[in-house]
């Protein structure tokens, strides 16, 4: 079954690459799409986040977050910035659950797909803190109706092989740079995440198409106060794990 699924995925990738030659984001109708340039040509803006748990009505969070994205021959560079005075995190190891204990995070959910119509069952989650700690994991979402976008991932969900705040033995090119800026008007902190294409299994990485979303855990009123969730593409629920709501990314000049 896995072999048959892999063959089906490979055929879908070939079809997707062929269709990509005829267009990128302009072919996407159901979800917002970013056309991601080579970094030497610039970067695509990740627009200001929306409040995630609100109903379908668009509402801005108390503190803004936004970003940019580009790629080079080796991987994807994602820069996210979060405004707000609270920048605390209690965690120090890669496998720590950095979104708990009143800790603020900026989060990236991302995966290659054969076509932008796929709602992925498998995706990678990378959560960063203002203190430079990164939690990374391959997620298998059990929701019904999702597409098997990574047949070789079956049975392999779990934490990536890494240790400490900046040492990733399985993917040595995975890099996180965190900056904290105490600005006079509005304090903010930023992450710059380099995701090598080698993080994704070879069988699924030969595609210009990705589904992704960007999120934030924030405590606008400080620790022990209600947290606020915001997102590039809000799920309108209490969870970020809704691949049907992920946005789309098209890698230019791939």
C-alpha positions as CSV (number, residue, x, y, z in Angstrom):
1,X,0.0,0.0,0.0
2,X,2.8,2.4,0.8
3,X,4.5,1.7,-2.5
4,X,1.3,2.3,-4.4
5,X,0.8,5.5,-2.5
6,X,4.3,6.6,-3.3
7,X,3.8,6.0,-7.0
8,X,0.6,7.9,-6.9
9,X,2.3,10.8,-5.1
10,X,5.2,10.8,-7.7
11,X,2.7,11.0,-10.6
12,X,0.9,13.8,-8.8
13,X,4.2,15.7,-8.3
14,X,5.0,15.3,-12.0
15,X,1.6,16.6,-13.0
16,X,1.9,19.5,-10.5
17,X,5.3,20.5,-11.8
18,X,4.0,20.4,-15.4
19,X,1.1,22.6,-14.4
20,X,3.4,25.0,-12.5
21,X,5.1,25.9,-15.7
22,X,1.8,27.4,-16.8
23,X,1.4,29.4,-13.6
24,X,1.8,29.6,-9.9
25,X,-0.4,31.4,-7.4
26,X,-2.8,32.5,-10.1
27,X,-4.0,28.9,-10.4
28,X,-5.0,28.8,-6.7
29,X,-8.7,29.6,-6.0
30,X,-9.6,28.2,-2.6
31,X,-6.8,29.4,-0.3
32,X,-4.6,32.5,-0.2
33,X,-1.2,32.0,-1.9
34,X,2.2,33.6,-1.6
35,X,4.6,33.5,-4.6
36,X,8.0,33.0,-3.0
37,X,10.9,34.4,-4.9
38,X,14.6,33.5,-4.8
39,X,16.2,35.5,-2.0
40,X,18.5,37.3,-4.4
41,X,15.4,38.8,-6.0
42,X,13.7,39.8,-2.8
43,X,11.1,38.3,-0.5
44,X,7.4,37.9,-0.3
45,X,5.5,39.7,2.5
46,X,3.6,37.5,5.0
47,X,0.7,39.9,5.9
48,X,-0.3,41.0,9.4
49,X,-1.8,38.1,11.4
50,X,-5.5,37.8,12.2
51,X,-7.0,36.8,15.6
52,X,-7.2,33.0,15.3
53,X,-10.1,32.0,17.5
54,X,-12.6,34.6,16.3
55,X,-15.5,33.5,14.2
56,X,-15.3,33.9,10.4
57,X,-15.2,37.7,11.0
58,X,-11.7,39.1,10.5
59,X,-10.4,40.6,13.8
60,X,-6.9,41.9,14.5
61,X,-5.0,40.7,17.6
62,X,-4.0,43.0,20.4
63,X,-0.4,42.8,19.2
64,X,0.7,42.6,15.6
65,X,2.8,39.9,13.9
66,X,3.9,39.6,10.3
67,X,6.8,38.3,8.3
68,X,8.6,37.6,5.0
69,X,9.6,34.5,3.1
70,X,12.1,33.7,0.3
71,X,14.1,30.7,-0.8
72,X,17.5,29.8,-2.2
73,X,18.8,26.7,-3.8
74,X,19.2,25.0,-0.4
75,X,16.1,25.9,1.5
76,X,13.5,28.4,2.7
77,X,14.1,31.5,4.8
78,X,11.2,32.7,7.0
79,X,11.4,35.8,9.0
80,X,8.6,36.5,11.6
81,X,8.2,39.5,13.8
82,X,6.0,39.9,16.9
83,X,5.1,43.1,18.7
84,X,4.3,43.3,22.4
85,X,6.1,43.9,25.7
86,X,5.9,40.3,27.0
87,X,8.8,38.2,25.7
88,X,9.2,35.4,28.3
89,X,9.9,31.7,27.9
90,X,10.8,29.1,30.5
91,X,12.3,26.6,28.1
92,X,15.9,25.7,27.2
93,X,15.8,22.3,25.2
94,X,14.7,21.6,21.6
95,X,12.1,19.0,22.7
96,X,10.6,21.2,25.4
97,X,6.9,22.1,24.7
98,X,7.7,25.7,24.2
99,X,4.1,26.9,23.8
100,X,3.2,26.0,27.4
101,X,3.9,27.6,30.8
102,X,3.0,31.2,29.7
103,X,5.7,31.1,27.0
104,X,5.3,33.1,23.8
105,X,6.1,31.5,20.5
106,X,6.2,32.1,16.7
107,X,5.2,29.0,14.9
108,X,5.6,27.7,11.3
109,X,3.6,24.7,9.9
110,X,4.9,23.7,6.5
111,X,5.0,20.8,4.1
112,X,5.6,20.0,0.4
113,X,2.5,18.9,-1.6
114,X,2.0,17.5,-5.0
115,X,-0.6,20.1,-5.9
116,X,-1.9,23.1,-4.0
117,X,-5.3,21.4,-3.8
118,X,-3.9,18.8,-1.3
119,X,-4.9,19.2,2.3
120,X,-1.9,17.5,3.9
121,X,-2.1,14.8,6.5
122,X,1.6,15.2,7.2
123,X,3.4,18.5,8.0
124,X,6.3,19.9,9.9
125,X,5.8,22.1,12.9
126,X,8.6,24.5,14.0
127,X,8.0,26.6,17.1
128,X,10.5,29.3,18.2
129,X,10.8,31.3,21.4
130,X,12.3,34.8,22.1
131,X,15.1,32.9,24.0
132,X,16.2,31.0,20.9
133,X,14.7,27.6,21.6
134,X,13.2,25.6,18.7
135,X,10.7,22.8,19.0
136,X,10.4,20.7,15.9
137,X,8.2,17.8,14.9
138,X,6.7,15.9,12.0
139,X,2.9,15.9,12.6
140,X,0.5,13.3,11.4
141,X,-3.0,14.8,11.6
142,X,-5.7,12.1,12.2
143,X,-8.6,14.1,10.9
144,X,-10.6,12.4,8.2
145,X,-10.5,13.5,4.6
146,X,-6.9,14.7,4.5
147,X,-4.6,13.8,1.7
148,X,-1.6,11.4,2.1
149,X,1.0,14.0,0.9
150,X,3.9,12.0,2.3
151,X,3.6,8.2,1.9
152,X,7.2,7.7,3.2
153,X,6.2,9.5,6.4
154,X,3.8,6.8,7.5
155,X,4.7,5.7,11.0
156,X,7.4,8.3,11.4
157,X,5.6,11.2,13.2
158,X,7.3,12.7,16.2
159,X,10.1,15.0,17.3
160,X,12.9,15.7,15.0
161,X,16.3,14.4,16.1
162,X,17.8,17.5,17.8
163,X,19.2,18.6,21.1
164,X,19.8,21.9,22.8
165,X,18.8,25.3,21.5
166,X,20.7,25.3,18.3
167,X,22.1,21.8,17.5
168,X,20.1,19.6,15.0
169,X,22.1,16.4,14.4
170,X,19.7,15.0,11.8
171,X,19.4,18.3,9.8
172,X,22.6,20.2,10.4
173,X,21.5,23.0,8.0
174,X,18.4,23.8,10.1
175,X,19.1,27.2,11.6
176,X,17.3,29.6,13.9
177,X,18.3,33.2,14.6
178,X,16.2,35.1,17.2
179,X,16.5,38.8,17.9
180,X,14.7,40.7,20.7
181,X,14.3,44.4,20.2
182,X,13.2,46.8,23.0
183,X,12.1,49.6,20.8
184,X,11.1,52.9,22.3
185,X,7.6,52.9,20.8
186,X,6.7,49.3,20.5
187,X,8.9,46.4,21.8
188,X,9.1,43.5,19.4
189,X,11.0,40.2,18.8
190,X,11.8,38.4,15.6
191,X,12.9,35.0,14.4
192,X,14.7,34.1,11.2
193,X,14.3,30.4,10.4
194,X,16.3,28.6,7.7
195,X,14.5,25.4,6.6
196,X,16.7,23.3,4.3
197,X,14.8,21.4,1.6
198,X,16.8,18.4,2.9
199,X,14.5,18.4,6.0
200,X,11.8,16.9,3.8
201,X,12.1,13.3,2.5
202,X,13.7,13.1,-0.9
203,X,10.6,11.4,-2.4
204,X,8.4,14.5,-1.8
205,X,10.7,17.5,-2.1
206,X,10.8,17.8,-5.9
207,X,7.8,20.1,-6.1
208,X,7.4,23.9,-6.1
209,X,4.2,23.6,-4.1
210,X,3.8,23.9,-0.3
211,X,1.0,24.3,2.1
212,X,1.9,26.4,5.2
213,X,0.7,28.6,8.0
214,X,2.3,30.9,10.5
215,X,1.0,31.4,14.0
216,X,1.7,33.1,17.3
217,X,1.0,32.4,21.0
218,X,0.9,35.7,22.9
219,X,0.1,36.9,26.3
220,X,-0.9,40.5,25.7
221,X,-1.5,41.2,29.4
222,X,1.5,39.2,30.7
223,X,2.0,35.8,32.4
224,X,-1.0,34.1,34.1
225,X,-3.3,36.1,31.9
226,X,-5.4,34.8,29.0
227,X,-3.4,33.9,26.0
228,X,-4.2,35.1,22.5
229,X,-3.7,33.0,19.3
230,X,-3.2,34.7,15.9
231,X,-2.4,33.5,12.5
232,X,-1.6,34.3,8.8
233,X,-4.7,32.2,7.9
234,X,-6.9,31.8,11.0
235,X,-8.6,28.5,11.7
236,X,-11.4,30.3,13.6
237,X,-11.0,27.7,16.4
238,X,-8.9,26.9,19.5
239,X,-6.4,24.9,17.5
240,X,-3.8,25.6,14.8
241,X,-4.0,22.1,13.4
242,X,-6.4,22.5,10.6
243,X,-4.6,21.8,7.3
244,X,-7.6,22.7,5.3
245,X,-7.1,26.3,6.4
246,X,-3.3,26.4,5.6
247,X,-2.3,28.9,3.0
248,X,-0.4,28.0,-0.2
249,X,3.2,28.7,-1.2
250,X,4.6,28.6,-4.7
251,X,8.4,28.5,-5.0
252,X,9.4,30.6,-8.0
253,X,12.4,29.5,-10.2
254,X,12.4,26.2,-8.4
